[in-house]
Amino acid sequence: MIKRHRKHRIMHGVVEHNGVLYVGGHAANDLSVGMKEQTRQICDKLDQVLAECGSDKSQLLSARIYITDMARKPEMDEAWLEWIDGDDLPSRATIGVADLGTPERLIEVVVVAAKA
């Protein structure tokens, strides 16, 4: 059975199937800050979304992280590792992209998690 959460105009924020949560892309709300703080904001959002769906960051299976400047990846990694325990790290890809819709948006994160 498929269950959809957080309906938006063009998508659902989360689609659940067989105990797996497919979470749509998240970006920071305050785009005036740098990579590390944007990453922190996204991690806070992911905590909230996962909790709403009966999961948490320890249940992450995979993450796709899109960033506009690979030179700033260490800042993103620092915030990421402050957020998630090293024993719970998901599989992950960090992908450099030219554009995330506005020059101020530095990062977008997409995750897949097991339902706890």
N, C-alpha and C positions, 0 to 999 in steps of 0.2 A: 504494500500500500504506500502511496505517496502522500505526504502531508506537506503543505506549503505554509510558511510563516512570513510575516512582515511584508504584506503586499504593497508594492509600489506601482506607479503608472506603467512602467515598462518591464517589471520583473518582480519576483519574490526575493526577499533578502536571504531566505534560507529555504532550501528544499530538502526534505527528510525522506529517506528511502532505506528500508531494512536496517534501521538503527544507525545510519550514517547521515551526518548533516553536511550539506554542501552550501557553504556560506558565500554569498556574493561579495564583490570587492568593496573594501572600506577605505576611506580617505579621512584625513584630519578635518576637523571643523575650522580650526584657526590656521589659516594658510600663511599668516604673517610670521610664523616661527620656523625654525630650521628643521633639518632632517630628523634629529634625535627627538625633538618635542613632537613633531608630526607622528613619528613612530609610536611614541608613548600614548598619544591620543587614540590612535588606531587600536593599540593593545587594550586600552580601557574600553573601547567600543566592543571589541571582540569578547572581552570578559562578560559584558552585559548581554550580548546576543547569544552567546553560548549558554549562559545561565538561564535565559528565557526559554531555551530549547532543551533544558535538562542535561547540559554538559558543562565542561570547563576546559581550560587550556591544557590540562594534563591528558586530555583525550584527543588532542590534535593528531591527525594522521599525516597531513601534508599542508604546505604553505607555498603559494606563489607570490613573490614580492616583486612589484614593478617599481623601479626607481628611475628618475630622470638624469641622475648624475652618479655614475659608478664610483667616482672619486669620494663620494660621501657615504659609501657603503659602510665603512667602519663606524660612523655615527649611528646608522640604523642598527647594525649588529650590536652595538653597546646597549641601546634601549631594548632590543629584542631579548638579550641575555639577562637584563635586569628584570624583565617581565616573566620569563619562563625558566623553570628549573632545568638544569642541564640533563637530567635523567629523562625528561619528558619532551625533548626536542623532536619535532616532526621531521619527515623528509621535507626538503625545501629547495626551491630554486629562486635565485634573485636574477631578475631580467632587466637589463637596461633598455629603457624606452625613450623616444624623443619627446613625447607629449602625453600628458595625462589630463588634457582638457584646458588647463590654464598654467602659465609658467610658475605660479606660486605652489601648485600641487606637486610635491616632490616624491610622493610614495603612495601606492595603493596595494592593499594586501587582500588576497583571496585564500581561504582555508577550507579544509575538509576535516571533520571531527567525528569521532564515534559518540553516540549518545551514551552518557554515563549510566 
